[in-house]
């Protein structure tokens, strides 16, 4: 067409009344471009609708990431596979397809501190948010603290409902701080709640053989917990030195006084 709607102010008014705010934001540059390139009415309307849909999707992703309470924004593309060679890029790319969320299975990252467990858990969480899934990210300490508080205030039902709702629940840093038996029992209830009903990502710096020590010395609870976690799970073992300490070992050695 040789012309496009020239009553831009009227169009902006109606877009505002219809609460199509993203269209309104993109209206001036699209009007200008449509005039310059002689778009058809269909091309102009399609571009305007595309701008609205894209902006809404981006805002929805951002809301999901905020609701997830991610401790940082770390993507799979930022992960240094050349440093952390014990995990294969192809394995993580497969997980990033999020089939495990669809099938309600788990992902367990186990390895020493600094090997990238939390980074990978966050990266998969972001992928899930981008795909439209609800995600909740908690450290093990945060989870246990909330469980104990809910027990004291008789709000356990509401908390369990909140923990069951997201398609993906991430429990980070299992094993850094041991829990008393009551906390261990409550932790088990969360895992049991989501067993075959929703996906978990769990990161831990301790091998499964040491989980009895983590959970109040109760090997029975630990065994039952592990059984439910690993029944439907991808287990990824990370090895090697801490990424946070890369290059610092040499400096530390250089600072030591020479032997006489």
Secondary structure, DSSP 8 states (H G I E B T S, - for coil): -------HHHHHHHHHHTT-HHHHHHHHHHHHHHHHHT--HHHHHHHHHHHHHHHHHHHHHHHHHHHHT-SS---GGGS-TTT-TTS-HHHHHHHTTTHHHHTT-EEEEEESTTSSHHHHHHHHHHHHHHTT--EEEEEHHHHHHHHHHHHHTT-HHHHHHHHHHSSEEEEEEETSS-B-HHHHHHHHHHHHHHTTTSEEEEEESS-GGGHHHHBTT-HHHHHHHHHHHHHTEEEEEE-SS-GGGTTHHHHHHHHS----
